[in-house]
Amino acid sequence: MRALLLLWSLAPLLWQLYSSLVTPEALVDPQAVAAGGFWTLSNYRQLLEADPPFWRHLFNSTVVGAVSTALTLALAIPCAYGLQQQRGSLRFATVLALLAAAIFPTVLLFLPLLQLARSLGLGNQLLALSLPYSALNLPLAVLLLRAAFADLPADLEDAARLEGLHQTARLRHVLLPLLAPALGSTAILVFLFSWNEYPVALTWISRPELLTLPPAIARIAGSSLFTVPYGAFAAATVLGSLPLLLAVLVFQRSIVNGLTQGAVKG
């Protein structure tokens, strides 16, 4: 059963990998596969030799994702800490407002964000994408980190206060080291959103060399009027997934610990 579930989960990824490594004829004609000689790296070569090369879009997405993640965490940590310090109905109302903002359909903000980019001159500026990404991710990040702060024993901060540490020092030297798993899982979620976001990146960026991965891959899929470049599109999705797979493999322990923190009370 486990093997069947694993195959079911990996089947789309394996098909994309297969599609990126075979000729277009092999995808539509079983006889081409039977004849042999259908393996090729031309799809990857086409991407890497394009103008701009595909690695440029990978770099753009990495920069935007890293800056968005850093900005979101820098804002979410003090907000979550301050929210946890609140008591009574004010904290409850704030949590409800953050929850409503987190589940609000972001597609409805498409036109306001476009008007904002036009009025402030933020179009075709790669790092400017970090501003709406951070704003869209901030409510969820605050809620996740607030829950992590709530799981910490109150005695820790009380002991640090008795030792003479002021509030900023308590947060920096006592609480944040204990929140490393929650910070890691929150950072991964924010980075994934920034990596996969499409509408804002499509409208804010028009210069080809500044495109992030989603609009760049969409241009590959629509680059021909009469044929669909399945091989190049599959190769682009494979290359675009590799950094995410690497990040998940490296930080998988922090992700699991952060997502399950507080699930069991002893």
N, C-alpha and C positions, 0 to 999 in steps of 0.2 A: 504493500500500500504506500509506504514512504517513497519507494522508487517511482511509483506511478504519479504521485503528487509532485515529486521533483521534476519528472519529465514534463508534466503538464505546465509547471511554472517556467521551465527553461525552454519549452518548445518555441515561443516567439523569438527569443534571443538567438537560439540556434538557427532558426530559419533566416533571420536577418544576417547572421554571420555567413550562412551558406549562400544567400543571395548576393552578398558582397564579393564572393570569391569565384563566381561562375560567370560565364558569358551570358548575354541577353538571350541567345538562342536556347541555352540549357534551361532557362526558366520556363519557357513556353513549349519546348519540343523535347519530349522524352527520348526520341531517337538520337538527339545530339548528345545526351548523357550516355546512352548506350554505346555510341561511337567512340567516346573517350576524348581526352584533350580539351575538356571544357573548363578546367581550372585557370584562373587568371587573376592578376593583380592590377589590371588596367583600371578598375574602378577606383582603387586607392591612388594610383598614379595620376588619374584625372583630377582628383581632388587636390592633391598636394602640388600639382603643377598649374593649378588654376590661378587666375589673377582677380582678387588676391588669393593666396593659398589658404587651404582650409585651416591650417594651424593658426592663422591670424584670428579666425572666428573663435577657436578654442581659447586663445589668449584673451580676447575681448571678454568672453563669458567668465573666464577665471577672474579677471580683474574686477569686473562688475560684481560678481558673486562675493569675492573677498571683501571689497569695500562695503557692500551692502550688509554683509554679516557683521563686520566690525562696527559699523555705525548703529545697526539695530541692537547689538548687545550693549554697546556703550550707553544707549538710551534706556534699554529695557531693564538693566540691572538696578540702577537707582530707582526707577519707577516701581519695579516689583518689590524692592526693599521698603520703599515708602508706603506702598499699598499694604504690605504685611504689617506695618506698624499702626495702621489705622484700626479703629475698633467700631463696632456697632453698625448702624444702618448706612453710614457713609461708605464703608468698605464694601458692603453688599451691593449698593447702588453702583459703585465704581466697577465691580466685577461684572455686573450685568451689562453695563455700558461697553466694557471691553469685549465681552462675549458677543454682544450684538455686532460690534465692529469687526470681530474676527470672522463671523459667519456671513457678513454682508457680501453679496455678489460683487466681486471687484470689476466685472465687466460693465456694470452700471457707472463706474467712475471713468470709463474710457474717454468720453468726450470732455468732461471737466479737466482731466489730466492733459489732454491734447491742447485745450485752450490755455492751460497753465504753461505748458512748454512754449507755446507761441508768444504769450505775453511776457515771459521772463527770458526769452531767448535761449532756452535750454536744448533746442534741437541740435542734433549732430554733435553732441558732447557726451562722450562715452561715460564719464564718471557721473554725469547728471542723472543717469538711470538709477543710481544708487538712492537718490532721494525718494522717488515714489516707491521703489522696492522696500526701502526701510519703513516707510510710512504704512505700507500695506501689511508688512510682517510684524510691526510693533505690537498690536493688540495680542496676537497669539503668543509672541515671545514673552510679554509681560505676564500673561496668565500661566504659562509653563514655569517661569522662574518664580512667580509668587507661590505656586504650589510647592516648589522645591524649598523655598525659604520657610514655608509653613511646616515642612517635615523635619526641620532642624530643631533640636531641643532648645527651649528658651533659656535653659541654664547656661548654655555656652556664652551667649551674649551677656548674661548677667555676670558671669565670672570675668569676662573680659572688661566689663564696666568697672568692676571692683578693682581690677588691676590698673585702672587709670587710663584705658584706651578710649579715645574719643570715638564718635560714631563712624567717621570715615575709616579710621584705623581698624575698628571692629569689623566693618564690612570687608575691608581689603585683606586683612591678615588672619581673620578667624573664620568668617562665613564663606567667602568666595572659594578658598581651597577645598572646602567640603562640598561645594556645588559643582565641582569639575564635571561629573557625569551629566548633570542637567544642562550645564553650559555647552557641553559637547553635543548633546542631542538637539538642543535648540539651535545651535550654530549650523548643524547639518540640515535641519528643516528649512532654515532661512536660506542657506546656500542653494538647496534644491529648488526652492521657489524662484530665486533669482536666475538660476541656470536654465530653467524651463519656461520662464515667462515669455509670452509672445506678443500680445497686442500693444503694450506700451513700447517695447523694443522696436516693433514694426513701424510705429508712427513717429517716435522720437528720433530714430536714426534712419537716414536715407543714403548716406555714403557707403558704398560696398565695403570699404576697408574697415569700417567701424561697426559692422553688423555683428550681433551676437549669434549664437548657434541656432535658435529656433527660426528667425527670419532667414538666415543663410541657408538652412536646410530646406525651408519652404521654397526658396528661389531655385534650388536644384530640382525639386519635384516639378516645378512649373517652367523649366527652362526650354521645353520643346512643345511645339503645337500639336504634333501628330503622334509622338511616342512618349512614354513615361520612362525616364531613366531609372529603372528599378535598381540596377546594380550600384550606381553612384549614390542614390538615395539611401540604400541599405548600408553602403560603406560609410556614409556620413553619420548615420545613426550609431553604427558600431564605434566609430572614433569618438563621437560625442558622449557615448556611455562609459568609455574607459576611465576618464578621470573620476566619474561618480563611483564606479565600482571600486576603484583604488581607494577613494576616500572612505567608503563604507567598510572596506576590509581593514583599513588602518584604524578606524575609530569605532569598530563594531562593538567593542566592550563598553565604551562610553555611551554609545547610543542605547544599547540594551539596558544598562544601568540607569541611564537618565529616564527612559520611558517607563521603567518598572519601579522607579524610586517611590516609596510610599505605598506600593501595592500591598505589602505585607506588614502588618503591625505586630511586633512580638510582645 
